[in-house]
Amino acid sequence: MCGYTSLVTTLIAVACSQFDKLKTAILDIRQQHITTHHAQEDEQDNAIENFDFQTKLNTCIRHHQDITT
């Protein structure tokens, strides 16, 4: 019984730390997007930045799916 409780506690701790990492990554993406969005005026640079933003966001979504499975 003690082994099962320890396993569950460890898995919950790992999942919580992974969610913290995910939250940090999303906040970092948001901060970078806001900073570069205000600094850029060229439409081509904006398209490249949006592609980069989407790529980073997709990575975060995959990370979330890996955590929940």
C-alpha positions, 0 to 999 in steps of 0.5 A: 500500500505504501508503494502505491501511494509513493508512486501516485505522489511521484507521478503527480509531482512530475505532472505538476512540474511539467505543467509549470514548464508548459506555463513558463513556455507559453508565457515566454512565447506570449512575451516574445510575441507582444514585444516583436509585434510592437517592434515590427512594421514590415508585413513580411517580417510579421508573416515570419513572426506569426509562423514562428509563433504558431510553431512554438505554440504547436510545440506547447500543445504537443507537450501538453498532450504528452503530459496528459497521456 
